[in-house]
Amino acid sequence: MNWAVNQNVLEICSYSLVCGTEEKQFVQAAARATRSMRAQRGFLARSVAKADDGSWTEIVHWLDRRSADSAADRIPKTPDAAAYYALIDKPSFRRGVYPVACSG
């Protein structure tokens, strides 16, 4: 396998949902928020996953750190993303951006 070195970053967020939020409602909101992400410079891919304990993790692949940071400033202001973020329990939210050491 050949590994390519690049400047891509992974934005990894973990969180719980606001009490009373239905999973179907959240997943639909997440799908709509992805549309806002796709419109951002440097967006590559996004996955949202639910853990057995009910917490959520999302991984967004970005071309570079500048793209990730710029999008983090702009995306929450879009209506679709604002509706999505309203379903996330703010105190539980954690975000990290990590340089990709290699990918294949």
N, C-alpha and C positions, 0 to 999 in steps of 0.2 A: 504494500500500500504506500502510495506517495502522500506525504503530508505537505500541505502548502502553508507557508508562513504569510500572515497578512496583518492588517490593522483592524480587523473586525473586532467588535466587542459584543458581549452578552449582557443584556440588562435583565437581572433576575429580581423579581419582586415576590414577596410572600405576604399573605394577609388572610384575615377571616372576613366573613360577610357581616353586614349589619343584621342584627337579630331580626328574624322574620322574613328575610329575603329567600325566595324560592330559587332552587338551583336552575330551573328552566328560565326564569326571569333573568338571572345573572348571566347565564350562557348566551342568551339572546343579546343582552346588552354588551357583552364582551365581543360578540361577532360584529355588532354595529361599530364598536370602538375600533376594531381592527381596520375598518374602512378609513378612519381618520389617520391611523398609523401608516397605512399603505401610501397615503398621499404625501408623507414626509420624506424628505431627502435622506437617503441612506438606509431606509427600511429594507430588510431582507426577508424576515419571517417572524412569526409569533406563534407560541403554543401556550395554552392555559390548561392547567391540570388540577384535579382535586385529590387531596390525600385522604387516606383512610380516616384520619381524625377530623375531617371536615374543613381543614385549612386549604388554601389555594396557593399555587405557585404559577407564575408566568415567566416565560423566557422569551425575550425579544432579541433577535439577531440584527445588529446594526453594522453598517459599513465601517464606521469609526466612532470614536468617543464624541467628537463634535456633533455628529448626527444624533446620537443618543441624547446628549444634553440639550441640544436645540429642540428636539422633539418633545422632551420632558417639559419644556417651558410652554410650547405651543399647543400640544395635544389636549391638555385638560380644559382649554378654553373652547374646544369644539363641542357642539351640543351632544353628539353621540357619546363622546368620551366623558363629558360631564355627567351624563345619566349613568354611565358605567361606574365612575368613581364614587357616585353617591351611594352605591350599594356596598362599598368597601368600608369596613370598620377602621377608621383613621388611626386609632392608637395601635392597631395590630400591624399596620403597613410597614414593611421593610423593603428598601431598594438598594441594590448594588450594581455597579457596572464593572465588568471584568474583561480585560484584554484577552483575546483568544491566543493562546500560545501556539496552537497548531490545530488544523482541522483536516478532515479527509472525507 
